[in-house]
Amino acid sequence: MPDTASTDGPPSFDDPFSGDDVERRIYGTILQTREPATASAIAERVECDPKTARKYLSWFADLGIATRHDGHPTTYERNDAYFEWRRIDQLAADHSVEELQTRVRELTAQIAEYEDAYDAATPAAVDAVAIAETSEERTIDAVYSDLADWATAREERERYERARQQRAGADGKQASG
């Protein structure tokens, strides 16, 4: 039976990673790419033809997964905004408004505890070295761990709040529709 699948376009949306797993390797590589990289460099990493890499990188850029930087040569990198949007969208799909609201409250309480403990509005306003030097209870590692946890809680609260707003808006449209 002849193979009628075209190799000139991106894979179908039904199963974008079927067949040869070069697409998965390119996808995995672009996920790990924090600096713009050429299609040739990515092709070398995934051991495929640069033309194949260009085809899939262009497709990933069209989907928003990758960012294309036009120039000579064109480069590609992971689009963090796309993955942030996907995370928020998944939170909104997986949780009720009430569950999201509860998590926002929990994170807000956790953040308030850090603000009180360090007498600061943000982790960036804390001088970790000075605190560790003047504290008998807190080592520098403990302070840095707290600051990292605090920053994570702030980021997570923002995601949960955005998901809550998205879900509340979707629920409101369904109720009135």
C-alpha positions in Angstrom: 0.0 0.0 0.0 1.6 3.4 -1.0 2.2 6.0 1.7 -0.1 8.9 0.8 0.8 11.0 3.8 2.4 14.3 2.8 5.7 15.2 4.3 5.5 18.8 3.1 3.1 20.1 5.8 2.8 19.8 9.5 1.3 16.7 11.0 -2.5 16.5 11.4 -4.1 18.0 14.4 -5.8 14.7 15.2 -2.4 13.0 16.1 0.4 15.6 15.7 3.1 13.2 16.9 2.2 10.0 15.1 4.7 8.2 13.0 8.3 9.1 13.2 9.2 10.5 16.6 11.3 13.3 15.2 8.4 15.7 15.9 8.5 14.7 19.6 12.3 15.2 19.7 12.0 18.7 18.2 9.1 19.5 20.5 11.1 18.3 23.5 14.2 20.3 22.4 12.2 23.5 21.9 10.7 23.1 25.4 14.3 23.0 26.8 15.4 26.0 24.6 15.8 29.1 26.7 17.9 31.0 24.2 17.1 31.5 20.5 18.5 28.6 18.5 18.7 28.0 14.7 16.8 25.2 13.0 20.2 23.7 12.1 21.3 23.7 15.7 18.1 22.1 16.8 18.3 19.6 13.9 21.8 18.6 15.0 20.5 18.1 18.6 17.6 15.8 17.5 19.6 14.2 14.7 17.3 15.1 11.8 17.5 17.1 8.6 17.5 20.9 9.1 14.6 21.1 6.5 12.6 18.8 8.7 13.4 20.8 11.8 12.5 24.1 10.0 9.1 22.6 9.0 8.2 21.6 12.6 9.7 24.7 14.2 7.6 26.8 11.9 4.5 24.8 12.7 5.3 25.1 16.5 5.7 28.9 16.0 2.3 29.1 14.2 0.7 27.2 17.2 2.4 29.6 19.6 4.5 26.9 21.3 7.7 28.5 19.9 8.7 32.0 19.2 10.3 32.7 15.8 12.9 35.5 15.6 13.3 36.6 12.0 16.8 37.4 11.0 19.7 35.8 9.3 19.5 33.1 10.3 16.0 32.7 11.8 16.0 31.4 15.4 13.4 29.8 17.6 12.9 29.5 21.3 10.2 28.2 23.8 7.3 30.6 24.1 6.8 30.8 27.9 3.6 32.8 27.5 2.0 29.9 25.7 2.8 27.5 28.5 1.6 29.9 31.1 -1.7 30.3 29.3 -2.0 26.5 29.0 -1.4 26.1 32.8 -4.0 28.7 33.7 -6.5 27.2 31.2 -5.9 23.7 32.7 -6.4 25.0 36.2 -9.7 26.6 35.1 -10.8 23.4 33.4 -9.9 21.1 36.4 -11.2 23.2 39.3 -14.5 24.9 40.3 -14.6 28.6 41.0 -14.9 27.7 44.7 -11.8 25.4 44.6 -9.8 28.1 42.9 -11.0 30.7 45.3 -10.0 28.5 48.3 -6.5 28.0 46.9 -6.2 31.8 46.3 -7.1 32.4 50.0 -4.6 29.7 51.2 -1.8 31.2 49.1 -2.7 34.8 50.3 -2.4 33.6 53.9 0.9 31.9 53.2 2.2 35.1 51.5 1.0 37.2 54.5 3.0 35.0 56.8 6.1 35.6 54.8 5.4 39.4 54.7 5.1 39.4 58.5 8.1 37.2 59.2 10.4 39.3 57.0 8.7 42.6 57.5 8.6 43.1 53.7 6.1 43.3 50.9 8.0 41.1 48.4 10.9 38.6 48.5 13.0 41.0 46.5 12.8 43.5 49.4 14.6 41.1 51.8 18.3 41.2 52.4 18.9 37.5 53.0 22.5 37.8 54.0 21.8 40.5 56.6 18.9 38.5 58.1 21.0 35.3 58.3 23.9 37.2 59.9 21.7 38.7 62.6 19.5 35.7 63.3 20.2 32.8 65.5 17.3 30.8 64.1 17.6 31.4 60.4 20.5 30.1 58.3 21.2 31.7 54.9 19.9 28.5 53.3 16.7 28.7 55.3 16.2 32.3 54.3 16.8 31.7 50.7 14.4 28.7 50.8 11.7 30.9 52.4 12.3 33.6 49.7 12.0 31.0 46.9 8.8 29.5 48.5 7.4 33.0 48.9 8.1 34.0 45.3 6.5 30.7 44.1 3.4 31.3 46.3 3.0 34.8 44.7 3.3 33.3 41.2 1.0 30.5 42.0 -1.6 32.8 43.5 -1.5 34.9 40.3 -2.1 31.8 38.2 -5.0 30.6 40.4 -6.6 34.0 40.5 -6.4 34.3 36.7 -7.9 30.8 36.4 -10.6 31.7 38.9 -11.5 34.8 36.8 -11.5 32.8 33.6 -13.7 30.0 35.2 -16.1 32.6 36.7 -16.4 34.3 33.4 -17.1 31.0 31.6 -19.6 29.9 34.2 -21.4 33.2 34.0 -21.6 32.9 30.2 -23.0 29.4 30.5 -25.6 30.4 33.1 -26.8 33.3 31.0 -26.6 31.4 27.7 
